Amino acid sequence: MALAAAAAATLAASMPVAVNADGAASTRNILLLGGAAAAYLIVSHNRKVHEREAEAAQGQAALEEQNDDAWSAYQHAENAYAQEVAVNHALQQELAYDQKQLAADGVHDDGSGPAQQVSYGWGKL
């Protein structure tokens, strides 16, 4: 925009001021000013088009980043679920082993009575 204004000012300054203007000079002046105005309009239009394209590219980049963030969150949730399943499986195996050991020791708990107390030699706590 500044370039077009500078070009228009240079053209305006370089045109001679004629007291008695003939037709050729008047036509030349009209063409030069029309060309400068057209150049200014073209530069202004191109600047606005480039601004819109840059905004669109920025918006697209933001959407892609948001999509990447959502995918990453999904992957983290999926990994956390897989770890939770693995921990639950390990706990189920440990519980089955403990029940097997209790059954081998002759301790049976059908869940109907109070739980047996197991002493570890510390006395009553």
Helices and strands as residue ranges (DSSP letters): H 2-14, H 23-104
